[in-house]
Amino acid sequence: MSFDRTHVPVWRPGYRFQYEPAQKAHVLLYPEGMIKLNESAALIGGLIDGQRDVATIIAELDKQFPGVPELGDDIEQFMEVARAEHWIELK
């Protein structure tokens, strides 16, 4: 089964994506704690706004990093993990 890139990811209620100076990284804050994101996840997370679908997020990052062969697959994988971890919902 292939991933549907027309889904629009949104952060679940109670989750907030932000830069945390103390961590020197982007984090995902939620009531029970915090998740420190790596640079790739932070770039993807910064584009999750409830308006862009996954295909648009892929296109935006492809403009910033042209010629990366696995870019789309990596972003799909992030979305799958984020959904499985209940960080996001796909509309």
N, C-alpha and C positions, 0 to 999 in steps of 0.2 A: 504494500500500500504506500503510495507516495504522499508526501506532505502537501497540504493545501496552502499555497502561498497567498491566497486571497484573504486569509484570516487576519484580523486586526488584533494584535496583542495589547492588553491593558494590564497595568499592575493591579493586583487584587486589593480590595479595600483593606486599609491598615498597613500596606506596604508603601515605602517611600524610597525612591532612588535619589541619591544625592552624593556630592563630593564631601568627604570627611577629612578635614585637614589633619587631625590627630593620626589618622590611618594612612595619610598621604595616598588615598585611593578613593575610588567611588565605592559606595556601599549600598546595600539594600537594607533599610531599617524596617523592622516589624515589631509588633508588641512583645514578642518573646526574645528579641535579640537583634543581631546584625550579621549580615553576610558581606564579607569583603570580596569585591569582584576583581578579577584580573583585568588587564587592559582591554583585551578583546571583548569580554563580557560588558565592560563599561561602555565601549563604543556602541555596542548593540543596544544596551539599556538606555543610553542617551537618546536613542531614536524611538523608543517606545513611548508614544504619546496618546494612544487611543484613537488616532486619526490615520496613521500610516499602516498599510497592510504589510505582510512579511515581504512580498515582492518589492515594495517600495523601499523598505529598509535594506534589502539586498542591493538594490540599484544605487541607493545613497552611498553605501559602503564600497561598492564597486567603483564609484567615481573617485573615492579617496584612496583606494588601493586597487588600481587597475591590474588585471592580469593574474590575480590570485586564483588559481584553478579550483580550489575547494571552498571558496568563500560562501557560496549559496548553501552548500551542504553543512558547513560549520554553523551558519546562522540558523538553519533549520534544526540542527542538533541542539543549539542553545535553547531555542523555543520549546523543543520537546522536554528538555531537562527542566526548564523554568516552569513549564506546565505541570510536569510530574511532581516537582517540589512545591507546587501551589503558590509560586511567586506571581504568575500571570494567569490570565484567562484569555482564550482566543475567541474572539467574536466573529 
